[in-house]
Amino acid sequence: MRFLSLRDVLDRLTISRSLLYELIKDPVQPFPAPIHIGRRSVWVENEVESYMRAVLSTARR
């Protein structure tokens, strides 16, 4: 299991920070919420990749 920082997630998705937090609140297909480790927020790499696959699958329909 690997954790991704905020910068890592933003770079992978090529989106802004504000859009990321909008996606987390999306009721239809929410982006995985971060895990808080101390003062840091991190995302589980597998969850981010699963989200990306789901978005791609939906877009190709």
Phi and psi in degrees as a GROMACS rama.xvg file:
@    title "Ramachandran Plot"
@    xaxis  label "Phi"
@    yaxis  label "Psi"
@TYPE xy
-127.489  141.63  ARG-2
-100.648  146.076  PHE-3
-115.247  138.559  LEU-4
-78.3028  170.929  SER-5
-56.2906  -45.6358  LEU-6
-60.8393  -41.6256  ARG-7
-60.6759  -44.7147  ASP-8
-64.7322  -45.6218  VAL-9
-62.2275  -39.4569  LEU-10
-66.7468  -40.3319  ASP-11
-66.5404  -39.222  ARG-12
-90.7453  -12.1565  LEU-13
49.8741  52.8633  THR-14
-130.533  169.936  ILE-15
-84.999  164.256  SER-16
-61.5852  -43.0116  ARG-17
-63.9436  -38.7225  SER-18
-66.0873  -37.7577  LEU-19
-57.8367  -46.5795  LEU-20
-69.8963  -27.8338  TYR-21
-66.8078  -41.201  GLU-22
-64.4017  -35.4332  LEU-23
-62.8505  -34.4451  ILE-24
-86.1377  -5.21488  LYS-25
-60.9077  121.298  ASP-26
-74.2464  -23.0738  PRO-27
-82.4689  -51.7507  VAL-28
-139.594  75.729  GLN-29
-69.3031  142.317  PRO-30
-73.7102  145.656  PHE-31
-56.765  136.486  PRO-32
-73.1047  152.778  ALA-33
-73.868  160.349  PRO-34
-103.975  135.517  ILE-35
-98.5329  120.43  HIS-36
-118.021  102.451  ILE-37
64.8707  -125.882  GLY-38
-92.6863  -4.55545  ARG-39
-93.2603  146.751  ARG-40
-108.322  128.768  SER-41
-133.486  159.199  VAL-42
-119.698  146.549  TRP-43
-77.9434  124.647  VAL-44
-55.1515  -43.5655  GLU-45
-62.0458  -36.6547  ASN-46
-67.943  -39.9745  GLU-47
-64.7608  -44.4355  VAL-48
-65.5447  -37.768  GLU-49
-63.4188  -41.106  SER-50
-61.5084  -45.0425  TYR-51
-62.2394  -40.5184  MET-52
-64.6585  -40.3803  ARG-53
-64.7845  -41.6915  ALA-54
-64.6134  -43.3955  VAL-55
-63.0287  -42.8678  LEU-56
-62.3297  -43.3109  SER-57
-65.533  -40.1648  THR-58
-68.2853  -27.7821  ALA-59
-86.5855  -3.51189  ARG-60
